[in-house]
Amino acid sequence: MPDTSLGLTYPASTAHTRIWEHIQELANDANAALVTRTPLLDSAQVSAVTTLTTTMSDIPGATKTLITTLPNTRALIIWSPDFQCTTASTATPYSVVAVDGVDQAPNAVYFPGGTAAVGARCTPCNAFVVTLATAGAHTFKMRAAVATANGVWKVNNQTSSISVLALPW
C-alpha cells in the first residue's frame, strides 16, 4: 500500500477488500503522526537581579530546554529583559537569546538617547523564529550586556522572562 509524505498508509485503488483493515491502519498511522507533532510551550522567569557588564553573559533562571521529536521543528522565541539604570548612564543595554549555545539575532535593545537617569527602566520585547535542524534537546538562554562601561544597568528578575513555542510541523 502507498504512503503519504507524512507516512500515512492508505489503500491502493486495487485494495478494496477488507477495507476496515485499511482504515484501521490509516487511523493508527495518523495517531502516531499526531503524537510526534504536539506543540511544546514553556517559559522561565529570571531568578536573580543581574548587573550587566560589557561581556555578554547568561541571565540566571532565563533558560529553557525543550526536547523535540522531529527534525526541522520551528520554534518561536519571545523574550523581554527588564533593564533598570542604577547609576546615571549613556550605555546601551541589550539582550539576545542563545539557541544551543549560539547567540541569535535580533537583539532586544534599550537606547536611552542621552544620559539615562538613576531608576530609568525599559522592558523591550523581541521575538524570532528559528528552525531546529535535529530532533532532541535544545536549550534557549536569555543573555545580556551593555555596549560600554558607562554607568550601571541591571536586569530585574520578577519582570524579565523568556518563552519558547516549538511547532514540529
C-alpha positions in Angstrom: 0.0 0.0 0.0 1.3 3.5 -0.7 2.2 6.1 2.0 1.7 9.9 2.2 4.6 12.3 2.7 3.8 12.1 6.5 3.9 8.3 6.5 0.2 7.7 6.5 -0.6 4.4 4.7 -3.7 4.3 2.5 -5.2 1.6 0.4 -4.3 1.4 -3.3 -7.1 1.6 -5.8 -7.0 -2.2 -6.1 -7.0 -2.9 -2.4 -10.8 -2.7 -1.8 -11.3 -6.0 0.0 -11.4 -5.8 3.8 -11.4 -2.0 3.7 -11.9 -1.8 7.5 -8.3 -3.1 7.9 -7.0 -0.3 5.7 -9.0 2.3 7.7 -7.7 0.9 11.0 -4.1 1.1 9.7 -4.7 4.7 8.5 -6.0 5.6 11.9 -3.0 4.1 13.7 -0.6 5.9 11.3 -2.5 9.2 11.9 -2.4 8.8 15.6 1.4 8.2 15.6 1.9 11.2 13.3 -0.1 13.5 15.6 1.6 12.3 18.8 5.0 13.4 17.4 3.6 16.7 16.3 2.4 18.0 19.6 3.5 21.7 20.1 5.8 22.4 23.1 5.4 25.5 25.2 7.5 26.6 28.1 8.6 29.8 29.8 11.0 30.9 32.5 11.4 34.0 34.7 14.7 35.5 35.6 15.6 34.2 39.1 18.0 36.9 40.3 18.7 40.6 39.6 21.8 40.7 37.4 24.2 43.6 37.0 25.3 43.9 33.4 28.9 44.2 32.1 30.3 44.7 28.7 30.7 40.9 28.4 27.6 39.0 27.1 26.5 36.7 29.9 23.7 34.3 30.7 20.8 35.7 32.8 20.1 33.4 35.8 16.9 31.4 35.5 16.1 32.5 32.0 16.9 29.2 30.4 14.6 26.6 28.9 15.3 23.2 27.4 12.8 21.6 25.1 13.0 18.1 23.7 11.7 17.9 20.1 10.7 14.6 18.4 11.2 15.7 14.8 14.0 17.4 12.8 13.3 20.9 11.4 11.0 21.9 14.2 10.2 25.6 14.1 10.5 27.5 17.4 9.1 30.9 18.3 11.2 32.6 21.0 9.8 35.7 22.8 11.9 37.4 25.5 11.7 40.6 27.5 14.5 41.8 29.7 13.5 44.5 32.2 16.5 46.9 32.2 17.0 49.3 35.0 19.6 52.0 35.4 21.2 52.1 38.8 23.9 54.7 38.1 23.4 57.5 35.5 24.5 56.1 32.2 24.9 56.7 28.5 25.5 53.0 27.9 23.1 50.9 25.8 21.8 47.7 27.5 20.9 44.8 25.1 19.9 41.2 25.2 20.0 38.2 22.9 18.8 34.6 23.0 21.3 31.8 22.6 19.9 28.7 21.0 22.1 25.6 21.7 25.0 27.8 22.7 24.9 30.2 19.7 23.7 33.8 20.1 21.0 34.6 17.7 19.8 37.9 16.1 17.8 40.1 16.7 18.6 41.9 19.9 16.2 43.5 22.5 17.8 46.9 22.9 17.2 50.0 25.0 18.8 53.1 23.6 18.4 55.9 26.2 19.2 58.6 23.6 21.4 60.5 26.0 22.1 60.0 29.7 19.7 57.7 31.4 18.8 58.8 35.0 19.0 56.6 38.0 15.9 54.5 38.1 15.2 54.7 34.4 13.6 51.4 33.2 12.7 49.8 29.9 11.4 46.4 29.1 12.0 45.8 25.4 10.4 42.7 24.0 11.6 40.8 20.9 10.8 37.6 19.1 12.1 35.5 16.3 11.6 32.1 14.7 14.4 29.5 14.4 14.5 26.1 12.8 15.9 23.3 14.9 17.6 21.1 12.4 17.8 18.0 14.6 15.4 16.2 16.9 16.4 16.1 20.6 17.2 18.5 23.4 17.5 22.2 22.6 18.5 24.9 25.1 17.3 28.6 24.9 19.1 31.1 27.1 18.5 34.9 27.6 21.8 36.7 27.7 22.6 40.4 28.2 25.3 43.0 28.3 25.9 46.8 28.0 27.6 48.2 24.9 30.0 50.4 27.0 31.1 50.5 30.7 29.5 53.9 31.3 27.1 53.7 34.3 25.4 50.7 35.7 22.4 48.7 34.3 20.8 45.6 35.7 18.2 43.1 34.6 15.4 42.8 37.1 14.1 39.4 38.0 10.4 39.4 38.6 9.6 41.3 35.3 12.0 39.6 32.9 11.2 36.3 31.1 11.7 34.1 28.1 9.1 31.9 26.4 9.5 29.2 23.7 6.8 27.7 21.5 8.1 24.7 19.4 5.9 23.7 16.4 7.0 20.3 14.9 5.2 20.7 11.6 
